[in-house]
Amino acid sequence: MNLQKTLENLSLNQKEAKIYLTLLELKEALPSVIAPRANIKRPTTYVILEKLKTKGLVNSCPLETT
């Protein structure tokens, strides 16, 4: 069984699993970087990241500006 299917069996839907796995690979990234890597539209990526944040699977941090 592949990792995406395992995550889906643990209550993540297909898009949530794809974004979660993409973020695991990238470690840290903006939604604009995650979306094309996961092959999911950017607005959908923002919504899914919020869902994953609510589930305690991802964290967000403010961007540093100089």
Wavefront OBJ file of the C-alpha trace (Angstrom):
o trace
v 0.000 0.000 0.000
v 1.380 3.421 -0.876
v 1.659 6.284 1.574
v -1.097 8.370 -0.019
v -3.591 5.509 0.321
v -2.505 4.992 3.921
v -3.207 8.663 4.687
v -6.573 8.399 2.957
v -7.376 5.396 5.160
v -6.506 7.594 8.162
v -9.284 10.079 7.278
v -7.519 12.454 4.879
v -9.168 12.916 1.509
v -7.143 12.527 -1.685
v -6.252 16.218 -2.042
v -5.362 16.583 1.640
v -3.063 13.573 1.362
v -1.383 14.939 -1.777
v -0.740 18.324 -0.188
v 0.460 16.781 3.066
v 2.931 14.518 1.242
v 4.135 17.396 -0.913
v 4.740 19.508 2.172
v 6.643 16.663 3.812
v 8.968 16.607 0.808
v 9.438 20.380 0.782
v 9.675 20.749 4.582
v 8.527 24.372 4.375
v 6.906 26.186 1.455
v 4.407 28.783 0.382
v 1.042 27.627 -0.971
v 2.082 29.004 -4.369
v 4.941 26.482 -4.391
v 2.953 23.590 -2.912
v 0.028 23.855 -5.363
v 1.839 23.063 -8.624
v 3.938 20.336 -6.994
v 0.760 18.665 -5.701
v -1.034 19.380 -8.982
v -3.852 21.159 -7.138
v -5.189 24.639 -7.835
v -3.764 27.337 -5.574
v -7.104 28.514 -4.064
v -7.907 24.897 -3.193
v -4.456 24.514 -1.670
v -5.123 27.404 0.737
v -8.394 25.796 1.858
v -6.798 22.391 2.326
v -3.847 23.825 4.255
v -6.316 25.440 6.662
v -8.054 22.073 7.118
v -4.718 20.367 7.769
v -3.834 23.128 10.233
v -7.131 22.548 12.068
v -6.309 18.837 12.251
v -2.915 19.703 13.752
v -0.944 18.284 10.824
v 0.684 21.510 9.590
v 1.738 24.818 11.055
v 1.956 28.236 9.498
v 4.349 31.031 10.193
v 4.420 34.657 9.053
v 6.764 35.602 6.270
v 9.826 37.580 7.242
v 10.150 40.825 5.342
v 13.264 42.929 5.276
l 1 2 3 4 5 6 7 8 9 10 11 12 13 14 15 16 17 18 19 20 21 22 23 24 25 26 27 28 29 30 31 32 33 34 35 36 37 38 39 40 41 42 43 44 45 46 47 48 49 50 51 52 53 54 55 56 57 58 59 60 61 62 63 64 65 66
